[in-house]
């Protein structure tokens, strides 16, 4: 039995996205959140003060856009 038939020996590139990742505001890659999880984080954490990479205004607008999209789905 050859175990190498069941594993990938190729090393993935360190500077590219993995399957399921999207570009984040820092220029790197992160796992994408579904819209409901994003809404939950918005309601719990808010947007006051923004983050290190995103200002408060852009963060609020992005979360409000997500909320509008979710309301239209209902």
PDB file of N, CA, C and O in Angstrom:
ATOM      1  N   UNK A   1       0.847  -1.181   0.000  1.00  0.00           N
ATOM      2  CA  UNK A   1       0.000   0.000   0.000  1.00  0.00           C
ATOM      3  C   UNK A   1       0.888   1.239   0.000  1.00  0.00           C
ATOM      4  O   UNK A   1       1.810   1.350   0.809  1.00  0.00           O
ATOM      5  N   UNK A   2       0.611   2.162  -0.903  1.00  0.00           N
ATOM      6  CA  UNK A   2       1.387   3.394  -0.986  1.00  0.00           C
ATOM      7  C   UNK A   2       0.565   4.540  -0.400  1.00  0.00           C
ATOM      8  O   UNK A   2      -0.469   4.928  -0.945  1.00  0.00           O
ATOM      9  N   UNK A   3       1.036   5.059   0.695  1.00  0.00           N
ATOM     10  CA  UNK A   3       0.330   6.154   1.341  1.00  0.00           C
ATOM     11  C   UNK A   3       0.414   7.441   0.530  1.00  0.00           C
ATOM     12  O   UNK A   3      -0.430   8.324   0.681  1.00  0.00           O
ATOM     13  N   UNK A   4       1.422   7.555  -0.327  1.00  0.00           N
ATOM     14  CA  UNK A   4       1.551   8.767  -1.140  1.00  0.00           C
ATOM     15  C   UNK A   4       0.420   8.900  -2.161  1.00  0.00           C
ATOM     16  O   UNK A   4       0.238   9.972  -2.739  1.00  0.00           O
ATOM     17  N   UNK A   5      -0.323   7.854  -2.385  1.00  0.00           N
ATOM     18  CA  UNK A   5      -1.487   7.951  -3.269  1.00  0.00           C
ATOM     19  C   UNK A   5      -2.630   8.725  -2.618  1.00  0.00           C
ATOM     20  O   UNK A   5      -3.551   9.163  -3.308  1.00  0.00           O
ATOM     21  N   UNK A   6      -2.580   8.899  -1.298  1.00  0.00           N
ATOM     22  CA  UNK A   6      -3.675   9.511  -0.568  1.00  0.00           C
ATOM     23  C   UNK A   6      -3.365  10.903  -0.034  1.00  0.00           C
ATOM     24  O   UNK A   6      -4.246  11.556   0.525  1.00  0.00           O
ATOM     25  N   UNK A   7      -2.148  11.362  -0.194  1.00  0.00           N
ATOM     26  CA  UNK A   7      -1.793  12.695   0.281  1.00  0.00           C
ATOM     27  C   UNK A   7      -1.231  13.516  -0.870  1.00  0.00           C
ATOM     28  O   UNK A   7      -0.741  12.967  -1.857  1.00  0.00           O
ATOM     29  N   UNK A   8      -1.305  14.816  -0.736  1.00  0.00           N
ATOM     30  CA  UNK A   8      -0.793  15.729  -1.748  1.00  0.00           C
ATOM     31  C   UNK A   8       0.620  16.143  -1.344  1.00  0.00           C
ATOM     32  O   UNK A   8       0.806  16.779  -0.307  1.00  0.00           O
ATOM     33  N   UNK A   9       1.596  15.793  -2.139  1.00  0.00           N
ATOM     34  CA  UNK A   9       2.978  16.123  -1.813  1.00  0.00           C
ATOM     35  C   UNK A   9       3.392  17.501  -2.318  1.00  0.00           C
ATOM     36  O   UNK A   9       4.458  17.998  -1.954  1.00  0.00           O
ATOM     37  N   UNK A  10       2.566  18.118  -3.146  1.00  0.00           N
ATOM     38  CA  UNK A  10       2.889  19.453  -3.654  1.00  0.00           C
ATOM     39  C   UNK A  10       2.601  20.482  -2.567  1.00  0.00           C
ATOM     40  O   UNK A  10       1.559  20.436  -1.913  1.00  0.00           O
ATOM     41  N   UNK A  11       3.521  21.396  -2.386  1.00  0.00           N
ATOM     42  CA  UNK A  11       3.333  22.446  -1.391  1.00  0.00           C
ATOM     43  C   UNK A  11       2.594  23.616  -2.036  1.00  0.00           C
ATOM     44  O   UNK A  11       2.985  24.064  -3.114  1.00  0.00           O
ATOM     45  N   UNK A  12       1.544  24.116  -1.406  1.00  0.00           N
ATOM     46  CA  UNK A  12       0.821  25.257  -1.968  1.00  0.00           C
ATOM     47  C   UNK A  12       1.642  26.534  -1.844  1.00  0.00           C
ATOM     48  O   UNK A  12       2.497  26.648  -0.965  1.00  0.00           O
ATOM     49  N   UNK A  13       1.382  27.480  -2.717  1.00  0.00           N
ATOM     50  CA  UNK A  13       2.060  28.766  -2.649  1.00  0.00           C
ATOM     51  C   UNK A  13       1.684  29.477  -1.348  1.00  0.00           C
ATOM     52  O   UNK A  13       0.537  29.403  -0.907  1.00  0.00           O
ATOM     53  N   UNK A  14       2.636  30.153  -0.744  1.00  0.00           N
ATOM     54  CA  UNK A  14       2.392  30.824   0.533  1.00  0.00           C
ATOM     55  C   UNK A  14       1.736  32.194   0.371  1.00  0.00           C
ATOM     56  O   UNK A  14       1.215  32.744   1.341  1.00  0.00           O
ATOM     57  N   UNK A  15       1.755  32.750  -0.836  1.00  0.00           N
ATOM     58  CA  UNK A  15       1.224  34.096  -1.009  1.00  0.00           C
ATOM     59  C   UNK A  15      -0.118  34.134  -1.738  1.00  0.00           C
ATOM     60  O   UNK A  15      -0.572  35.214  -2.114  1.00  0.00           O
ATOM     61  N   UNK A  16      -0.743  33.023  -1.940  1.00  0.00           N
ATOM     62  CA  UNK A  16      -2.027  32.978  -2.638  1.00  0.00           C
ATOM     63  C   UNK A  16      -3.122  32.447  -1.743  1.00  0.00           C
ATOM     64  O   UNK A  16      -2.852  31.929  -0.660  1.00  0.00           O
ATOM     65  N   UNK A  17      -4.359  32.572  -2.192  1.00  0.00           N
ATOM     66  CA  UNK A  17      -5.484  32.095  -1.375  1.00  0.00           C
ATOM     67  C   UNK A  17      -5.631  30.581  -1.419  1.00  0.00           C
ATOM     68  O   UNK A  17      -5.275  29.934  -2.404  1.00  0.00           O
ATOM     69  N   UNK A  18      -6.151  30.042  -0.359  1.00  0.00           N
ATOM     70  CA  UNK A  18      -6.544  28.639  -0.328  1.00  0.00           C
ATOM     71  C   UNK A  18      -7.968  28.545  -0.849  1.00  0.00           C
ATOM     72  O   UNK A  18      -8.634  29.564  -1.033  1.00  0.00           O
ATOM     73  N   UNK A  19      -8.422  27.362  -1.080  1.00  0.00           N
ATOM     74  CA  UNK A  19      -9.794  27.165  -1.544  1.00  0.00           C
ATOM     75  C   UNK A  19     -10.771  27.712  -0.493  1.00  0.00           C
ATOM     76  O   UNK A  19     -10.705  27.336   0.677  1.00  0.00           O
ATOM     77  N   UNK A  20     -11.673  28.600  -0.919  1.00  0.00           N
ATOM     78  CA  UNK A  20     -12.666  29.160  -0.015  1.00  0.00           C
ATOM     79  C   UNK A  20     -12.261  30.471   0.629  1.00  0.00           C
ATOM     80  O   UNK A  20     -13.048  31.050   1.379  1.00  0.00           O
ATOM     81  N   UNK A  21     -11.057  30.958   0.361  1.00  0.00           N
ATOM     82  CA  UNK A  21     -10.614  32.210   0.955  1.00  0.00           C
ATOM     83  C   UNK A  21     -10.856  33.379   0.011  1.00  0.00           C
ATOM     84  O   UNK A  21     -10.888  33.214  -1.209  1.00  0.00           O
ATOM     85  N   UNK A  22     -11.026  34.554   0.590  1.00  0.00           N
ATOM     86  CA  UNK A  22     -11.217  35.783  -0.166  1.00  0.00           C
ATOM     87  C   UNK A  22     -10.204  36.817   0.328  1.00  0.00           C
ATOM     88  O   UNK A  22      -9.662  36.691   1.426  1.00  0.00           O
ATOM     89  N   UNK A  23      -9.955  37.834  -0.491  1.00  0.00           N
ATOM     90  CA  UNK A  23      -9.016  38.885  -0.107  1.00  0.00           C
ATOM     91  C   UNK A  23      -9.638  39.732   0.999  1.00  0.00           C
ATOM     92  O   UNK A  23     -10.808  40.107   0.923  1.00  0.00           O
ATOM     93  N   UNK A  24      -8.848  40.029   2.022  1.00  0.00           N
ATOM     94  CA  UNK A  24      -9.337  40.852   3.119  1.00  0.00           C
ATOM     95  C   UNK A  24      -8.849  42.294   2.962  1.00  0.00           C
ATOM     96  O   UNK A  24      -8.150  42.607   1.998  1.00  0.00           O
ATOM     97  N   UNK A  25      -9.206  43.157   3.884  1.00  0.00           N
ATOM     98  CA  UNK A  25      -8.872  44.576   3.793  1.00  0.00           C
ATOM     99  C   UNK A  25      -7.391  44.855   4.016  1.00  0.00           C
ATOM    100  O   UNK A  25      -6.917  45.940   3.676  1.00  0.00           O
ATOM    101  N   UNK A  26      -6.663  43.922   4.569  1.00  0.00           N
ATOM    102  CA  UNK A  26      -5.235  44.106   4.799  1.00  0.00           C
ATOM    103  C   UNK A  26      -4.415  43.678   3.585  1.00  0.00           C
ATOM    104  O   UNK A  26      -3.197  43.853   3.569  1.00  0.00           O
ATOM    105  N   UNK A  27      -5.071  43.118   2.567  1.00  0.00           N
ATOM    106  CA  UNK A  27      -4.355  42.661   1.390  1.00  0.00           C
ATOM    107  C   UNK A  27      -4.027  41.184   1.424  1.00  0.00           C
ATOM    108  O   UNK A  27      -3.522  40.638   0.443  1.00  0.00           O
ATOM    109  N   UNK A  28      -4.307  40.530   2.538  1.00  0.00           N
ATOM    110  CA  UNK A  28      -4.077  39.099   2.655  1.00  0.00           C
ATOM    111  C   UNK A  28      -5.334  38.323   2.295  1.00  0.00           C
ATOM    112  O   UNK A  28      -6.222  38.839   1.616  1.00  0.00           O
ATOM    113  N   UNK A  29      -5.402  37.082   2.753  1.00  0.00           N
ATOM    114  CA  UNK A  29      -6.546  36.236   2.466  1.00  0.00           C
ATOM    115  C   UNK A  29      -7.099  35.661   3.758  1.00  0.00           C
ATOM    116  O   UNK A  29      -6.352  35.324   4.677  1.00  0.00           O
ATOM    117  N   UNK A  30      -8.428  35.554   3.812  1.00  0.00           N
ATOM    118  CA  UNK A  30      -9.101  35.024   4.997  1.00  0.00           C
ATOM    119  C   UNK A  30     -10.298  34.205   4.552  1.00  0.00           C
ATOM    120  O   UNK A  30     -10.733  34.300   3.404  1.00  0.00           O
ATOM    121  N   UNK A  31     -10.827  33.406   5.456  1.00  0.00           N
ATOM    122  CA  UNK A  31     -12.012  32.614   5.142  1.00  0.00           C
ATOM    123  C   UNK A  31     -13.214  33.539   5.092  1.00  0.00           C
ATOM    124  O   UNK A  31     -13.372  34.411   5.947  1.00  0.00           O
ATOM    125  N   UNK A  32     -14.051  33.352   4.102  1.00  0.00           N
ATOM    126  CA  UNK A  32     -15.226  34.196   3.905  1.00  0.00           C
ATOM    127  C   UNK A  32     -16.294  33.878   4.957  1.00  0.00           C
ATOM    128  O   UNK A  32     -16.499  32.721   5.322  1.00  0.00           O
ATOM    129  N   UNK A  33     -16.962  34.923   5.433  1.00  0.00           N
ATOM    130  CA  UNK A  33     -18.090  34.754   6.345  1.00  0.00           C
ATOM    131  C   UNK A  33     -19.378  34.724   5.537  1.00  0.00           C
ATOM    132  O   UNK A  33     -19.493  35.397   4.513  1.00  0.00           O
ATOM    133  N   UNK A  34     -20.345  33.941   6.001  1.00  0.00           N
ATOM    134  CA  UNK A  34     -21.645  34.022   5.348  1.00  0.00           C
ATOM    135  C   UNK A  34     -22.344  35.288   5.849  1.00  0.00           C
ATOM    136  O   UNK A  34     -21.993  35.798   6.913  1.00  0.00           O
ATOM    137  N   UNK A  35     -23.315  35.799   5.111  1.00  0.00           N
ATOM    138  CA  UNK A  35     -23.947  37.073   5.482  1.00  0.00           C
ATOM    139  C   UNK A  35     -24.578  37.080   6.869  1.00  0.00           C
ATOM    140  O   UNK A  35     -24.574  38.115   7.536  1.00  0.00           O
ATOM    141  N   UNK A  36     -25.114  35.959   7.313  1.00  0.00           N
ATOM    142  CA  UNK A  36     -25.741  35.909   8.638  1.00  0.00           C
ATOM    143  C   UNK A  36     -24.706  36.007   9.754  1.00  0.00           C
ATOM    144  O   UNK A  36     -24.954  36.641  10.779  1.00  0.00           O
ATOM    145  N   UNK A  37     -23.556  35.385   9.558  1.00  0.00           N
ATOM    146  CA  UNK A  37     -22.480  35.470  10.550  1.00  0.00           C
ATOM    147  C   UNK A  37     -21.921  36.897  10.598  1.00  0.00           C
ATOM    148  O   UNK A  37     -21.565  37.396  11.665  1.00  0.00           O
ATOM    149  N   UNK A  38     -21.846  37.550   9.426  1.00  0.00           N
ATOM    150  CA  UNK A  38     -21.392  38.943   9.385  1.00  0.00           C
ATOM    151  C   UNK A  38     -22.367  39.841  10.141  1.00  0.00           C
ATOM    152  O   UNK A  38     -21.945  40.731  10.879  1.00  0.00           O
ATOM    153  N   UNK A  39     -23.669  39.614   9.960  1.00  0.00           N
ATOM    154  CA  UNK A  39     -24.683  40.392  10.689  1.00  0.00           C
ATOM    155  C   UNK A  39     -24.545  40.171  12.192  1.00  0.00           C
ATOM    156  O   UNK A  39     -24.624  41.125  12.967  1.00  0.00           O
ATOM    157  N   UNK A  40     -24.344  38.937  12.608  1.00  0.00           N
ATOM    158  CA  UNK A  40     -24.180  38.638  14.027  1.00  0.00           C
ATOM    159  C   UNK A  40     -22.992  39.397  14.613  1.00  0.00           C
ATOM    160  O   UNK A  40     -23.098  39.976  15.694  1.00  0.00           O
ATOM    161  N   UNK A  41     -21.877  39.397  13.915  1.00  0.00           N
ATOM    162  CA  UNK A  41     -20.696  40.123  14.395  1.00  0.00           C
ATOM    163  C   UNK A  41     -20.952  41.626  14.456  1.00  0.00           C
ATOM    164  O   UNK A  41     -20.506  42.305  15.380  1.00  0.00           O
ATOM    165  N   UNK A  42     -21.674  42.135  13.462  1.00  0.00           N
ATOM    166  CA  UNK A  42     -22.012  43.563  13.436  1.00  0.00           C
ATOM    167  C   UNK A  42     -22.856  43.932  14.646  1.00  0.00           C
ATOM    168  O   UNK A  42     -22.602  44.952  15.286  1.00  0.00           O
ATOM    169  N   UNK A  43     -23.861  43.115  14.971  1.00  0.00           N
ATOM    170  CA  UNK A  43     -24.744  43.411  16.092  1.00  0.00           C
ATOM    171  C   UNK A  43     -24.033  43.290  17.436  1.00  0.00           C
ATOM    172  O   UNK A  43     -24.334  44.036  18.368  1.00  0.00           O
ATOM    173  N   UNK A  44     -23.104  42.365  17.538  1.00  0.00           N
ATOM    174  CA  UNK A  44     -22.402  42.159  18.808  1.00  0.00           C
ATOM    175  C   UNK A  44     -21.267  43.167  18.996  1.00  0.00           C
ATOM    176  O   UNK A  44     -21.145  43.782  20.056  1.00  0.00           O
ATOM    177  N   UNK A  45     -20.439  43.331  17.960  1.00  0.00           N
ATOM    178  CA  UNK A  45     -19.237  44.151  18.099  1.00  0.00           C
ATOM    179  C   UNK A  45     -19.433  45.610  17.710  1.00  0.00           C
ATOM    180  O   UNK A  45     -18.764  46.493  18.245  1.00  0.00           O
ATOM    181  N   UNK A  46     -20.354  45.865  16.774  1.00  0.00           N
ATOM    182  CA  UNK A  46     -20.543  47.224  16.295  1.00  0.00           C
ATOM    183  C   UNK A  46     -19.393  47.644  15.394  1.00  0.00           C
ATOM    184  O   UNK A  46     -18.590  46.813  14.971  1.00  0.00           O
ATOM    185  N   UNK A  47     -19.317  48.937  15.102  1.00  0.00           N
ATOM    186  CA  UNK A  47     -18.263  49.438  14.216  1.00  0.00           C
ATOM    187  C   UNK A  47     -17.559  50.659  14.796  1.00  0.00           C
ATOM    188  O   UNK A  47     -16.759  51.290  14.106  1.00  0.00           O
ATOM    189  N   UNK A  48     -17.837  50.998  16.029  1.00  0.00           N
ATOM    190  CA  UNK A  48     -17.250  52.185  16.631  1.00  0.00           C
ATOM    191  C   UNK A  48     -15.729  52.088  16.638  1.00  0.00           C
ATOM    192  O   UNK A  48     -15.157  51.120  17.140  1.00  0.00           O
ATOM    193  N   UNK A  49     -15.099  53.084  16.084  1.00  0.00           N
ATOM    194  CA  UNK A  49     -13.639  53.111  16.060  1.00  0.00           C
ATOM    195  C   UNK A  49     -13.028  52.390  14.876  1.00  0.00           C
ATOM    196  O   UNK A  49     -11.829  52.528  14.634  1.00  0.00           O
ATOM    197  N   UNK A  50     -13.809  51.627  14.132  1.00  0.00           N
ATOM    198  CA  UNK A  50     -13.274  50.888  12.987  1.00  0.00           C
ATOM    199  C   UNK A  50     -12.319  49.794  13.423  1.00  0.00           C
ATOM    200  O   UNK A  50     -12.371  49.315  14.556  1.00  0.00           O
ATOM    201  N   UNK A  51     -11.446  49.406  12.502  1.00  0.00           N
ATOM    202  CA  UNK A  51     -10.418  48.415  12.804  1.00  0.00           C
ATOM    203  C   UNK A  51      -9.079  48.982  12.389  1.00  0.00           C
ATOM    204  O   UNK A  51      -9.001  50.132  11.957  1.00  0.00           O
ATOM    205  N   UNK A  52      -8.035  48.205  12.510  1.00  0.00           N
ATOM    206  CA  UNK A  52      -6.699  48.659  12.142  1.00  0.00           C
ATOM    207  C   UNK A  52      -6.622  48.972  10.651  1.00  0.00           C
ATOM    208  O   UNK A  52      -5.920  49.902  10.253  1.00  0.00           O
ATOM    209  N   UNK A  53      -7.337  48.207   9.819  1.00  0.00           N
ATOM    210  CA  UNK A  53      -7.240  48.348   8.369  1.00  0.00           C
ATOM    211  C   UNK A  53      -8.426  49.060   7.729  1.00  0.00           C
ATOM    212  O   UNK A  53      -8.319  49.517   6.592  1.00  0.00           O
ATOM    213  N   UNK A  54      -9.539  49.164   8.422  1.00  0.00           N
ATOM    214  CA  UNK A  54     -10.748  49.748   7.844  1.00  0.00           C
ATOM    215  C   UNK A  54     -11.291  50.808   8.788  1.00  0.00           C
ATOM    216  O   UNK A  54     -11.387  50.598   9.997  1.00  0.00           O
ATOM    217  N   UNK A  55     -11.643  51.942   8.216  1.00  0.00           N
ATOM    218  CA  UNK A  55     -12.212  53.013   9.019  1.00  0.00           C
ATOM    219  C   UNK A  55     -13.640  52.705   9.426  1.00  0.00           C
ATOM    220  O   UNK A  55     -14.298  51.826   8.871  1.00  0.00           O
ATOM    221  N   UNK A  56     -14.094  53.459  10.414  1.00  0.00           N
ATOM    222  CA  UNK A  56     -15.437  53.242  10.956  1.00  0.00           C
ATOM    223  C   UNK A  56     -16.519  53.439   9.893  1.00  0.00           C
ATOM    224  O   UNK A  56     -17.476  52.667   9.842  1.00  0.00           O
ATOM    225  N   UNK A  57     -16.379  54.462   9.044  1.00  0.00           N
ATOM    226  CA  UNK A  57     -17.394  54.762   8.037  1.00  0.00           C
ATOM    227  C   UNK A  57     -17.547  53.619   7.032  1.00  0.00           C
ATOM    228  O   UNK A  57     -18.665  53.177   6.764  1.00  0.00           O
ATOM    229  N   UNK A  58     -16.436  53.140   6.476  1.00  0.00           N
ATOM    230  CA  UNK A  58     -16.493  52.056   5.483  1.00  0.00           C
ATOM    231  C   UNK A  58     -17.029  50.772   6.113  1.00  0.00           C
ATOM    232  O   UNK A  58     -17.827  50.064   5.499  1.00  0.00           O
ATOM    233  N   UNK A  59     -16.598  50.478   7.314  1.00  0.00           N
ATOM    234  CA  UNK A  59     -17.060  49.281   8.008  1.00  0.00           C
ATOM    235  C   UNK A  59     -18.570  49.338   8.252  1.00  0.00           C
ATOM    236  O   UNK A  59     -19.266  48.338   8.078  1.00  0.00           O
ATOM    237  N   UNK A  60     -19.069  50.500   8.651  1.00  0.00           N
ATOM    238  CA  UNK A  60     -20.506  50.664   8.877  1.00  0.00           C
ATOM    239  C   UNK A  60     -21.276  50.521   7.569  1.00  0.00           C
ATOM    240  O   UNK A  60     -22.300  49.839   7.526  1.00  0.00           O
ATOM    241  N   UNK A  61     -20.794  51.156   6.505  1.00  0.00           N
ATOM    242  CA  UNK A  61     -21.476  51.072   5.215  1.00  0.00           C
ATOM    243  C   UNK A  61     -21.502  49.635   4.682  1.00  0.00           C
ATOM    244  O   UNK A  61     -22.520  49.194   4.148  1.00  0.00           O
ATOM    245  N   UNK A  62     -20.403  48.913   4.821  1.00  0.00           N
ATOM    246  CA  UNK A  62     -20.360  47.517   4.369  1.00  0.00           C
ATOM    247  C   UNK A  62     -21.359  46.652   5.127  1.00  0.00           C
ATOM    248  O   UNK A  62     -22.035  45.810   4.537  1.00  0.00           O
ATOM    249  N   UNK A  63     -21.449  46.864   6.435  1.00  0.00           N
ATOM    250  CA  UNK A  63     -22.374  46.079   7.243  1.00  0.00           C
ATOM    251  C   UNK A  63     -23.833  46.458   6.977  1.00  0.00           C
ATOM    252  O   UNK A  63     -24.708  45.593   7.006  1.00  0.00           O
ATOM    253  N   UNK A  64     -24.100  47.727   6.721  1.00  0.00           N
ATOM    254  CA  UNK A  64     -25.466  48.141   6.380  1.00  0.00           C
ATOM    255  C   UNK A  64     -25.886  47.578   5.028  1.00  0.00           C
ATOM    256  O   UNK A  64     -27.040  47.188   4.852  1.00  0.00           O
ATOM    257  N   UNK A  65     -24.963  47.532   4.074  1.00  0.00           N
ATOM    258  CA  UNK A  65     -25.245  46.929   2.762  1.00  0.00           C
ATOM    259  C   UNK A  65     -25.586  45.443   2.941  1.00  0.00           C
ATOM    260  O   UNK A  65     -26.524  44.938   2.325  1.00  0.00           O
ATOM    261  N   UNK A  66     -24.828  44.763   3.774  1.00  0.00           N
ATOM    262  CA  UNK A  66     -25.106  43.355   4.051  1.00  0.00           C
ATOM    263  C   UNK A  66     -26.487  43.188   4.678  1.00  0.00           C
ATOM    264  O   UNK A  66     -27.222  42.267   4.322  1.00  0.00           O
ATOM    265  N   UNK A  67     -26.844  44.073   5.609  1.00  0.00           N
ATOM    266  CA  UNK A  67     -28.159  44.016   6.250  1.00  0.00           C
ATOM    267  C   UNK A  67     -29.278  44.245   5.236  1.00  0.00           C
ATOM    268  O   UNK A  67     -30.294  43.549   5.271  1.00  0.00           O
ATOM    269  N   UNK A  68     -29.105  45.205   4.341  1.00  0.00           N
ATOM    270  CA  UNK A  68     -30.103  45.447   3.288  1.00  0.00           C
ATOM    271  C   UNK A  68     -30.289  44.225   2.399  1.00  0.00           C
ATOM    272  O   UNK A  68     -31.413  43.871   2.044  1.00  0.00           O
ATOM    273  N   UNK A  69     -29.188  43.587   2.045  1.00  0.00           N
ATOM    274  CA  UNK A  69     -29.276  42.376   1.206  1.00  0.00           C
ATOM    275  C   UNK A  69     -30.035  41.259   1.915  1.00  0.00           C
ATOM    276  O   UNK A  69     -30.824  40.546   1.294  1.00  0.00           O
ATOM    277  N   UNK A  70     -29.796  41.111   3.213  1.00  0.00           N
ATOM    278  CA  UNK A  70     -30.479  40.066   3.974  1.00  0.00           C
ATOM    279  C   UNK A  70     -31.980  40.359   4.101  1.00  0.00           C
ATOM    280  O   UNK A  70     -32.801  39.446   4.018  1.00  0.00           O
ATOM    281  N   UNK A  71     -32.331  41.627   4.302  1.00  0.00           N
ATOM    282  CA  UNK A  71     -33.745  41.994   4.413  1.00  0.00           C
ATOM    283  C   UNK A  71     -34.473  41.719   3.093  1.00  0.00           C
ATOM    284  O   UNK A  71     -35.623  41.280   3.097  1.00  0.00           O
ATOM    285  N   UNK A  72     -33.817  41.972   1.990  1.00  0.00           N
ATOM    286  CA  UNK A  72     -34.438  41.723   0.697  1.00  0.00           C
ATOM    287  C   UNK A  72     -34.648  40.224   0.452  1.00  0.00           C
ATOM    288  O   UNK A  72     -35.546  39.842  -0.298  1.00  0.00           O
ATOM    289  N   UNK A  73     -33.836  39.385   1.072  1.00  0.00           N
ATOM    290  CA  UNK A  73     -34.008  37.934   0.925  1.00  0.00           C
ATOM    291  C   UNK A  73     -35.250  37.438   1.642  1.00  0.00           C
ATOM    292  O   UNK A  73     -35.855  36.444   1.242  1.00  0.00           O
ATOM    293  N   UNK A  74     -35.625  38.138   2.707  1.00  0.00           N
ATOM    294  CA  UNK A  74     -36.772  37.675   3.514  1.00  0.00           C
ATOM    295  C   UNK A  74     -38.075  37.986   2.904  1.00  0.00           C
ATOM    296  O   UNK A  74     -39.117  37.657   3.471  1.00  0.00           O
TER     297      UNK A  74
END
